[in-house]
Each structure stands twice: as C-alpha cells, then as structure tokens.
Amino acid sequence: MADAKYKAEKPGGYPDGDLYQTLAYCTALGLREGHLVYAKGNAPHADHRVRHAGIVIHQHALDLDREPAGLLGEIRSLARRMTPGAAA
C-alpha cells in the first residue's frame, strides 16, 4: 500500500500522524509493508520497523524540483523498490 503526501519534510521530520495512518492501513489490510511518498525531504528513503507488529513503513521523498526526465527516473526507481518481485 502506498500513500502519497504533497508535503515537504520540516526540520523536525515528517508528521508522526502519517506513520500512524499508514500503520492503521497496514494493520487493517493485513500488510507487512506500507509506503509513504512525500514531495520533498532530507533523505530519499527511511525505514520504520514497528516493534511487535512485523510491519515496516518506508518513507520516500521525491525531488519535485528536478527536470521531468530525472523525476521520472526517480519514480521508476521508487516503483521498483515498492515491487521487488515484479518483472522489470
């Protein structure tokens, strides 16, 4: 499951509410992984492992200031990361 947020990371990080929302989705749907995709951030990727739940929430940040070709490449890379067993 993926949830896209049109937000930029603040100095204190992304809102915790987004993580809790994704955790609720994963729990309700019986998923082991969820993905949050943001418009911009300080790091391209971060993992959050939820103790005792077996759920990993991945946070991804796209740089929307990039040229279209670069942004599309970044999106393709993100799609591959989100679907590791899919054919290329």
C-alpha positions as CSV (number, residue, x, y, z in Angstrom):
1,M,0.0,0.0,0.0
2,A,1.2,3.4,-0.8
3,D,0.1,6.8,0.3
4,A,1.3,10.0,-1.4
5,K,1.6,13.2,0.6
6,Y,2.2,16.6,-1.1
7,K,4.3,17.8,1.8
8,A,8.0,18.7,2.3
9,E,9.9,17.5,5.3
10,K,10.2,20.0,8.1
11,P,13.4,20.4,10.3
12,G,11.7,18.1,12.9
13,G,10.9,15.5,10.3
14,Y,7.6,14.3,8.8
15,P,4.4,14.3,10.9
16,D,4.1,11.3,13.1
17,G,0.4,11.2,12.2
18,D,1.3,10.0,8.7
19,L,3.2,7.0,10.2
20,Y,0.2,6.1,12.4
21,Q,-2.2,6.4,9.5
22,T,0.0,4.1,7.4
23,L,0.3,1.6,10.3
24,A,-3.5,1.6,10.6
25,Y,-3.9,0.9,6.9
26,C,-1.4,-1.9,7.1
27,T,-3.0,-3.4,10.2
28,A,-6.5,-3.3,8.7
29,L,-5.4,-4.8,5.4
30,G,-3.1,-7.4,6.9
31,L,0.0,-6.0,5.1
32,R,3.6,-6.3,6.2
33,E,4.8,-3.1,4.4
34,G,3.5,0.3,3.7
35,H,5.0,3.2,1.8
36,L,4.7,6.9,2.3
37,V,5.8,9.1,-0.6
38,Y,6.5,12.8,0.0
39,A,7.1,15.7,-2.3
40,K,10.5,16.5,-0.8
41,G,12.7,15.5,2.1
42,N,16.2,15.5,3.6
43,A,16.8,11.8,2.7
44,P,15.5,9.8,-0.2
45,H,14.4,6.8,1.9
46,A,13.9,5.8,5.5
47,D,12.5,2.6,7.1
48,H,10.5,2.4,10.3
49,R,10.1,-1.1,11.8
50,V,7.1,-1.3,14.1
51,R,8.1,-3.4,17.1
52,H,6.0,-6.5,17.8
53,A,3.8,-5.9,14.7
54,G,6.1,-7.2,12.0
55,I,5.3,-4.1,9.8
56,V,7.8,-1.9,8.1
57,I,6.8,1.6,6.9
58,H,9.0,3.1,4.2
59,Q,9.2,6.8,3.7
60,H,10.3,8.0,0.3
61,A,11.0,11.6,-0.8
62,L,10.8,12.7,-4.4
63,D,12.5,15.9,-5.5
64,L,9.8,17.7,-7.5
65,D,12.3,20.4,-8.5
66,R,14.1,18.0,-10.8
67,E,13.9,18.1,-14.6
68,P,11.0,15.9,-15.8
69,A,13.3,13.1,-17.1
70,G,15.2,12.9,-13.8
71,L,11.9,12.9,-11.8
72,L,10.5,10.1,-14.0
73,G,13.7,8.1,-13.4
74,E,13.3,8.6,-9.6
75,I,9.7,7.5,-9.8
76,R,10.7,4.3,-11.8
77,S,13.3,3.6,-9.1
78,L,10.7,4.0,-6.4
79,A,8.3,1.7,-8.2
80,R,11.0,-1.0,-8.4
81,R,11.7,-0.6,-4.7
82,M,8.0,-1.0,-3.9
83,T,7.5,-4.1,-6.1
84,P,10.7,-6.2,-5.6
85,G,9.2,-9.4,-7.1
86,A,7.8,-7.7,-10.2
87,A,9.3,-8.1,-13.6
88,A,11.4,-5.1,-14.8
